[in-house]
Amino acid sequence: MAWRLLAGVLLLQLAASAAGQQQCLSATFQNGRTFLKCNPLPVLGASLHWTHHAENGTADVAFRAPQQSSGWVAWGINTRGTAMPGSSVFIASQDGSGAVSVLMTVLESTSPSLTNGSLSFDVLSPPSADYTNGVYTIFATIALPNNSTTQNTVWQAGPGSTGNVGQHATSGPNVQSMLRLDFSSGQSTGTASNSRLHRRNIHGILNAVSWGILIPMGAMIARYLRVFEAADPAWFYLHITCQLSGYILGVAGWALGLKLGSESKGITYSAHRNIGIAIFCLATLQVFALLLRPDKKNKYRFYWNIYHHSVGYSAIVLAAVNIFKGLDILKPASGWKRSYIAILATLAGVALLLEAITWAIVLRRKKSDKSSSPYGATNGNGRA
Protein backbone atom coordinates (compact mmCIF):
# COMPACT_ATOMS: atom_id res chain seq x y z
CA MET A 1 0.00 0.00 0.00
CA ALA A 2 2.82 2.39 0.88
CA TRP A 3 4.46 2.05 -2.53
CA ARG A 4 1.16 2.87 -4.20
CA LEU A 5 0.84 6.03 -2.12
CA LEU A 6 4.42 7.01 -2.95
CA ALA A 7 3.75 6.36 -6.63
CA GLY A 8 0.71 8.61 -6.36
CA VAL A 9 2.83 11.37 -4.81
CA LEU A 10 5.40 11.09 -7.59
CA LEU A 11 2.62 11.27 -10.17
CA LEU A 12 1.38 14.42 -8.45
CA GLN A 13 4.86 15.89 -8.73
CA LEU A 14 5.02 15.04 -12.42
CA ALA A 15 1.59 16.57 -12.91
CA ALA A 16 2.67 19.71 -11.04
CA SER A 17 5.79 19.91 -13.20
CA ALA A 18 3.70 19.54 -16.33
CA ALA A 19 1.31 22.20 -15.01
CA GLY A 20 4.27 24.53 -14.48
CA GLN A 21 5.45 23.90 -18.03
CA GLN A 22 1.94 24.52 -19.36
CA GLN A 23 1.68 27.75 -17.37
CA CYS A 24 5.04 28.77 -18.82
CA LEU A 25 3.90 28.07 -22.39
CA SER A 26 0.55 29.82 -21.95
CA ALA A 27 2.03 33.09 -20.65
CA THR A 28 1.04 36.23 -22.58
CA PHE A 29 3.07 39.41 -23.04
CA GLN A 30 2.48 43.05 -23.80
CA ASN A 31 2.16 44.22 -27.43
CA GLY A 32 1.35 40.65 -28.49
CA ARG A 33 4.93 39.43 -28.17
CA THR A 34 5.44 35.68 -28.49
CA PHE A 35 8.35 33.35 -27.82
CA LEU A 36 9.02 29.87 -29.17
CA LYS A 37 10.56 28.28 -26.05
CA CYS A 38 10.33 28.66 -22.30
CA ASN A 39 11.65 27.07 -19.14
CA PRO A 40 10.02 27.33 -15.68
CA LEU A 41 13.12 28.08 -13.61
CA PRO A 42 13.62 25.92 -10.50
CA VAL A 43 13.61 28.66 -7.83
CA LEU A 44 12.09 32.07 -7.08
CA GLY A 45 8.99 31.25 -9.14
CA ALA A 46 10.69 32.63 -12.24
CA SER A 47 10.48 31.59 -15.89
CA LEU A 48 12.52 32.34 -18.99
CA HIS A 49 11.00 32.70 -22.47
CA TRP A 50 13.01 33.09 -25.64
CA THR A 51 13.25 32.76 -29.39
CA HIS A 52 16.66 31.73 -30.74
CA HIS A 53 17.77 33.03 -34.15
CA ALA A 54 20.39 30.55 -35.32
CA GLU A 55 21.19 32.50 -38.48
CA ASN A 56 22.81 35.37 -36.55
CA GLY A 57 23.37 33.89 -33.07
CA THR A 58 20.89 36.15 -31.27
CA ALA A 59 17.96 35.56 -28.95
CA ASP A 60 14.84 37.51 -28.02
CA VAL A 61 14.43 37.00 -24.28
CA ALA A 62 11.67 37.61 -21.74
CA PHE A 63 12.40 36.91 -18.07
CA ARG A 64 9.45 36.81 -15.64
CA ALA A 65 9.48 36.67 -11.84
CA PRO A 66 6.93 37.49 -9.12
CA GLN A 67 7.89 40.32 -6.79
CA GLN A 68 6.43 43.15 -4.74
CA SER A 69 6.20 46.47 -6.53
CA SER A 70 8.92 47.92 -4.29
CA GLY A 71 11.28 45.02 -5.03
CA TRP A 72 13.46 44.18 -8.01
CA VAL A 73 14.29 41.22 -10.23
CA ALA A 74 17.32 40.47 -12.40
CA TRP A 75 18.40 38.10 -15.15
CA GLY A 76 21.68 37.73 -16.97
CA ILE A 77 24.52 35.59 -18.32
CA ASN A 78 27.91 34.87 -16.80
CA THR A 79 30.57 34.40 -19.46
CA ARG A 80 33.27 33.69 -16.88
CA GLY A 81 31.76 30.96 -14.72
CA THR A 82 28.69 29.68 -12.92
CA ALA A 83 28.54 32.04 -9.92
CA MET A 84 26.75 35.39 -9.66
CA PRO A 85 29.92 37.56 -9.54
CA GLY A 86 31.09 38.29 -13.07
CA SER A 87 27.58 38.14 -14.51
CA SER A 88 26.19 40.68 -16.93
CA VAL A 89 22.61 41.33 -15.84
CA PHE A 90 19.45 43.29 -16.49
CA ILE A 91 17.80 44.61 -13.30
CA ALA A 92 14.16 45.78 -13.35
CA SER A 93 12.69 47.99 -10.62
CA GLN A 94 10.25 50.85 -10.10
CA ASP A 95 10.75 54.43 -8.99
CA GLY A 96 8.49 56.37 -6.64
CA SER A 97 5.98 57.13 -9.41
CA GLY A 98 5.64 53.48 -10.43
CA ALA A 99 7.64 53.80 -13.65
CA VAL A 100 9.58 50.62 -14.45
CA SER A 101 13.16 50.90 -15.66
CA VAL A 102 15.97 48.48 -16.54
CA LEU A 103 19.55 48.84 -15.32
CA MET A 104 22.32 47.05 -17.25
CA THR A 105 25.37 46.27 -15.16
CA VAL A 106 28.22 43.84 -14.60
CA LEU A 107 28.34 42.31 -11.12
CA GLU A 108 32.05 42.68 -10.48
CA SER A 109 31.83 41.24 -6.96
CA THR A 110 29.41 40.11 -4.24
CA SER A 111 28.97 43.83 -3.37
CA PRO A 112 28.63 45.41 -6.83
CA SER A 113 28.42 49.14 -7.47
CA LEU A 114 25.46 48.64 -9.84
CA THR A 115 26.70 51.25 -12.28
CA ASN A 116 24.69 51.40 -15.49
CA GLY A 117 26.84 50.47 -18.45
CA SER A 118 27.75 48.01 -21.18
CA LEU A 119 27.55 44.25 -20.69
CA SER A 120 30.02 41.55 -21.69
CA PHE A 121 27.79 40.68 -24.64
CA ASP A 122 25.99 42.82 -27.20
CA VAL A 123 22.47 44.08 -26.50
CA LEU A 124 20.88 44.73 -29.89
CA SER A 125 18.12 47.08 -28.71
CA PRO A 126 17.37 48.97 -25.50
CA PRO A 127 15.91 46.57 -22.94
CA SER A 128 12.47 47.21 -21.43
CA ALA A 129 10.34 45.88 -18.58
CA ASP A 130 6.82 45.97 -17.23
CA TYR A 131 5.12 45.16 -13.95
CA THR A 132 1.68 43.54 -14.12
CA ASN A 133 -0.29 41.56 -11.51
CA GLY A 134 2.67 41.29 -9.17
CA VAL A 135 5.08 40.05 -11.85
CA TYR A 136 8.08 41.79 -13.40
CA THR A 137 8.95 40.97 -17.03
CA ILE A 138 12.27 41.99 -18.61
CA PHE A 139 12.52 42.08 -22.42
CA ALA A 140 15.84 42.10 -24.28
CA THR A 141 17.41 41.03 -27.55
CA ILE A 142 20.96 39.83 -27.10
CA ALA A 143 23.82 38.35 -29.08
CA LEU A 144 24.73 35.07 -27.42
CA PRO A 145 28.33 35.38 -26.12
CA ASN A 146 30.98 33.68 -28.29
CA ASN A 147 28.16 32.68 -30.66
CA SER A 148 27.48 29.71 -28.38
CA THR A 149 23.96 28.47 -27.72
CA THR A 150 24.90 27.10 -24.28
CA GLN A 151 25.25 29.76 -21.60
CA ASN A 152 25.47 30.06 -17.81
CA THR A 153 22.30 31.94 -16.90
CA VAL A 154 21.62 33.59 -13.55
CA TRP A 155 18.60 35.28 -12.04
CA GLN A 156 17.75 36.98 -8.77
CA ALA A 157 15.12 38.90 -6.80
CA GLY A 158 15.30 41.14 -3.77
CA PRO A 159 13.76 44.01 -1.81
CA GLY A 160 14.03 47.71 -2.48
CA SER A 161 12.30 51.08 -2.12
CA THR A 162 11.64 53.91 -4.58
CA GLY A 163 14.06 52.53 -7.13
CA ASN A 164 16.83 51.52 -4.74
CA VAL A 165 18.08 47.95 -5.18
CA GLY A 166 18.44 46.32 -1.77
CA GLN A 167 20.49 43.30 -0.79
CA HIS A 168 18.85 39.98 -1.65
CA ALA A 169 18.80 37.02 0.72
CA THR A 170 22.08 35.10 0.95
CA SER A 171 20.59 31.68 1.67
CA GLY A 172 18.00 29.28 0.34
CA PRO A 173 16.60 29.80 -3.19
CA ASN A 174 18.54 33.03 -3.69
CA VAL A 175 21.84 31.13 -3.79
CA GLN A 176 20.47 28.41 -6.08
CA SER A 177 19.37 30.66 -8.95
CA MET A 178 21.85 29.51 -11.60
CA LEU A 179 21.66 27.00 -14.44
CA ARG A 180 23.33 26.17 -17.72
CA LEU A 181 20.90 26.59 -20.61
CA ASP A 182 21.05 25.56 -24.25
CA PHE A 183 19.12 28.25 -26.12
CA SER A 184 18.80 25.96 -29.14
CA SER A 185 17.41 22.77 -27.57
CA GLY A 186 15.95 24.26 -24.38
CA GLN A 187 17.78 21.70 -22.24
CA SER A 188 19.17 22.94 -18.93
CA THR A 189 21.46 21.68 -16.23
CA GLY A 190 21.37 23.19 -12.76
CA THR A 191 24.69 24.42 -11.42
CA ALA A 192 23.34 23.81 -7.95
CA SER A 193 22.29 20.30 -6.97
CA ASN A 194 19.32 19.26 -9.05
CA SER A 195 18.88 16.17 -6.88
CA ARG A 196 18.61 18.38 -3.82
CA LEU A 197 15.96 20.55 -5.43
CA HIS A 198 14.15 17.38 -6.49
CA ARG A 199 14.22 16.12 -2.90
CA ARG A 200 12.99 19.47 -1.60
CA ASN A 201 10.04 19.23 -3.97
CA ILE A 202 9.30 15.66 -2.87
CA HIS A 203 9.49 16.81 0.77
CA GLY A 204 6.97 19.53 0.05
CA ILE A 205 4.58 17.27 -1.87
CA LEU A 206 4.72 14.50 0.74
CA ASN A 207 3.86 16.92 3.54
CA ALA A 208 1.17 18.74 1.57
CA VAL A 209 -0.56 15.49 0.59
CA SER A 210 -0.25 13.89 4.04
CA TRP A 211 -0.74 16.59 6.68
CA GLY A 212 -2.54 19.01 4.35
CA ILE A 213 -5.01 16.71 2.54
CA LEU A 214 -5.26 13.13 3.87
CA ILE A 215 -5.34 14.02 7.59
CA PRO A 216 -8.09 16.70 7.19
CA MET A 217 -10.09 14.31 4.98
CA GLY A 218 -9.83 11.62 7.65
CA ALA A 219 -11.07 14.05 10.29
CA MET A 220 -14.02 15.04 8.09
CA ILE A 221 -14.94 11.39 7.54
CA ALA A 222 -14.99 10.75 11.30
CA ARG A 223 -17.03 13.86 12.05
CA TYR A 224 -19.65 13.65 9.34
CA LEU A 225 -20.05 10.09 8.01
CA ARG A 226 -20.61 8.58 11.43
CA VAL A 227 -23.96 10.41 11.60
CA PHE A 228 -25.32 8.15 8.86
CA GLU A 229 -26.29 4.79 10.32
CA ALA A 230 -25.66 3.03 7.01
CA ALA A 231 -22.02 4.21 7.09
CA ASP A 232 -21.26 2.38 10.36
CA PRO A 233 -18.64 0.87 10.69
CA ALA A 234 -17.33 1.77 7.22
CA TRP A 235 -16.67 5.38 8.31
CA PHE A 236 -14.29 4.14 11.03
CA TYR A 237 -12.17 2.09 8.63
CA LEU A 238 -12.09 4.93 6.11
CA HIS A 239 -11.03 7.28 8.90
CA ILE A 240 -8.24 4.95 10.01
CA THR A 241 -7.08 4.40 6.42
CA CYS A 242 -6.80 8.14 5.75
CA GLN A 243 -5.07 8.88 9.03
CA LEU A 244 -2.55 6.04 8.85
CA SER A 245 -1.78 6.75 5.17
CA GLY A 246 -1.33 10.43 6.00
CA TYR A 247 0.87 9.57 8.97
CA ILE A 248 3.13 7.25 6.95
CA LEU A 249 3.59 9.78 4.14
CA GLY A 250 3.96 12.60 6.65
CA VAL A 251 6.70 10.82 8.59
CA ALA A 252 8.52 10.13 5.30
CA GLY A 253 8.29 13.82 4.39
CA TRP A 254 9.31 14.87 7.89
CA ALA A 255 12.36 12.58 7.86
CA LEU A 256 13.35 13.87 4.43
CA GLY A 257 13.04 17.42 5.75
CA LEU A 258 15.37 16.61 8.66
CA LYS A 259 17.87 15.12 6.20
CA LEU A 260 17.72 18.20 3.99
CA GLY A 261 18.17 20.40 7.05
CA SER A 262 21.26 18.48 8.16
CA GLU A 263 22.77 18.97 4.69
CA SER A 264 22.12 22.71 4.67
CA LYS A 265 24.98 23.98 6.76
CA GLY A 266 24.37 27.55 7.84
CA ILE A 267 20.82 27.61 6.47
CA THR A 268 18.11 27.04 9.09
CA TYR A 269 14.39 27.66 8.74
CA SER A 270 13.70 27.53 12.47
CA ALA A 271 9.96 28.22 12.45
CA HIS A 272 9.27 25.72 9.64
CA ARG A 273 11.41 23.07 11.33
CA ASN A 274 9.94 23.57 14.81
CA ILE A 275 6.34 23.51 13.58
CA GLY A 276 7.15 20.35 11.61
CA ILE A 277 8.49 18.66 14.75
CA ALA A 278 5.38 19.72 16.67
CA ILE A 279 3.12 18.27 13.95
CA PHE A 280 5.03 14.98 14.03
CA CYS A 281 4.68 14.78 17.83
CA LEU A 282 0.94 15.53 17.71
CA ALA A 283 0.38 13.01 14.93
CA THR A 284 2.29 10.35 16.86
CA LEU A 285 0.06 11.04 19.85
CA GLN A 286 -2.92 10.42 17.60
CA VAL A 287 -1.52 7.01 16.63
CA PHE A 288 -1.21 6.14 20.30
CA ALA A 289 -4.76 7.39 20.78
CA LEU A 290 -5.93 4.54 18.57
CA LEU A 291 -4.22 2.03 20.87
CA LEU A 292 -5.63 3.70 24.00
CA ARG A 293 -9.18 4.06 22.67
CA PRO A 294 -11.60 2.98 25.45
CA ASP A 295 -15.01 1.42 24.88
CA LYS A 296 -17.93 3.77 24.27
CA LYS A 297 -19.42 2.90 27.68
CA ASN A 298 -16.16 3.42 29.52
CA LYS A 299 -16.25 6.40 31.89
CA TYR A 300 -12.94 7.65 30.46
CA ARG A 301 -14.28 7.80 26.89
CA PHE A 302 -15.37 11.44 27.38
CA TYR A 303 -11.83 12.50 28.32
CA TRP A 304 -10.35 10.44 25.48
CA ASN A 305 -12.60 12.25 23.00
CA ILE A 306 -11.37 15.63 24.25
CA TYR A 307 -7.75 14.48 23.91
CA HIS A 308 -8.29 12.94 20.48
CA HIS A 309 -10.16 15.92 19.01
CA SER A 310 -7.95 18.67 20.45
CA VAL A 311 -4.70 17.00 19.36
CA GLY A 312 -6.09 16.20 15.89
CA TYR A 313 -7.44 19.66 15.12
CA SER A 314 -4.26 21.29 16.46
CA ALA A 315 -2.18 19.17 14.08
CA ILE A 316 -4.40 20.11 11.12
CA VAL A 317 -4.17 23.86 11.82
CA LEU A 318 -0.39 23.73 12.33
CA ALA A 319 -0.02 21.69 9.15
CA ALA A 320 -1.81 24.31 7.05
CA VAL A 321 0.38 27.06 8.51
CA ASN A 322 3.57 25.08 7.90
CA ILE A 323 2.68 24.17 4.33
CA PHE A 324 2.42 27.87 3.50
CA LYS A 325 5.75 28.48 5.25
CA GLY A 326 7.25 25.71 3.15
CA LEU A 327 5.87 27.25 -0.04
CA ASP A 328 7.41 30.58 0.95
CA ILE A 329 10.77 28.82 1.34
CA LEU A 330 10.60 26.83 -1.90
CA LYS A 331 9.13 29.76 -3.87
CA PRO A 332 7.71 27.56 -6.62
CA ALA A 333 5.54 28.87 -9.43
CA SER A 334 2.55 30.76 -8.04
CA GLY A 335 0.24 28.02 -9.30
CA TRP A 336 1.38 25.73 -6.49
CA LYS A 337 0.18 28.07 -3.76
CA ARG A 338 -3.05 28.83 -5.60
CA SER A 339 -3.66 25.10 -6.02
CA TYR A 340 -3.25 24.47 -2.30
CA ILE A 341 -5.49 27.42 -1.44
CA ALA A 342 -8.10 25.96 -3.81
CA ILE A 343 -7.80 22.57 -2.07
CA LEU A 344 -8.24 24.17 1.36
CA ALA A 345 -11.21 26.19 0.14
CA THR A 346 -12.80 23.03 -1.31
CA LEU A 347 -12.30 21.10 1.92
CA ALA A 348 -13.70 24.01 3.93
CA GLY A 349 -16.73 24.31 1.64
CA VAL A 350 -17.46 20.58 1.84
CA ALA A 351 -17.05 20.72 5.63
CA LEU A 352 -19.54 23.60 5.93
CA LEU A 353 -22.06 21.78 3.77
CA LEU A 354 -21.68 18.54 5.73
CA GLU A 355 -21.86 20.47 9.01
CA ALA A 356 -25.26 21.85 8.04
CA ILE A 357 -26.47 18.42 6.91
CA THR A 358 -25.17 16.80 10.11
CA TRP A 359 -26.93 19.27 12.38
CA ALA A 360 -30.17 18.88 10.42
CA ILE A 361 -30.01 15.10 10.85
CA VAL A 362 -29.15 15.30 14.55
CA LEU A 363 -31.92 17.80 15.33
CA ARG A 364 -34.45 15.76 13.36
CA ARG A 365 -33.48 12.62 15.27
CA LYS A 366 -33.80 14.39 18.60
CA LYS A 367 -37.23 15.66 17.64
CA SER A 368 -38.25 12.19 16.47
CA ASP A 369 -36.96 10.55 19.64
CA LYS A 370 -38.77 13.09 21.80
CA SER A 371 -42.10 12.66 20.02
CA SER A 372 -41.88 8.86 20.08
CA SER A 373 -41.08 8.75 23.81
CA PRO A 374 -44.08 7.96 26.13
CA TYR A 375 -43.03 10.99 28.19
CA GLY A 376 -42.19 13.20 25.23
CA ALA A 377 -45.70 14.60 24.70
CA THR A 378 -48.65 15.46 26.96
CA ASN A 379 -52.39 15.85 26.49
CA GLY A 380 -54.43 18.87 27.43
CA ASN A 381 -54.58 17.78 31.10
CA GLY A 382 -50.81 17.78 31.34
CA ARG A 383 -50.59 13.98 31.46
CA ALA A 384 -48.72 11.86 28.98
Secondary structure, DSSP 8 states (H G I E B T S, - for coil): -HHHHHHHHHHHHHHHHHHHHHHHHT---GGG---SEEEE-SSTT-EEEEEEETTTTEEEEEEEEE--TTSEEEEEEESS-SSSTTEEEEEEEE-TT--EEEEEEE--SSS--------SS-BSS--EEEEETTEEEEEEEEE-GGG-SEEEEEEEEE-EETTEE----SSGGGGS-EEEEETTT--EEESS-HHHHHHHHHHHHHHHHIIIIIHHHHHHHHHHGGGSGGGTTHHHHHHHHHHHHHHHHHHHHHHHHHHHHHHSTT---HHHHHHHHHHHHHHHHHHHHHHT---TTSTTHHHHHHHHHHHHHHHHHHHHHHHHHHHHHH---HHHHHHHHHHHHHHHHHHHHHHHHHHHHHHHHHHHHHHHSTTS---TTS--
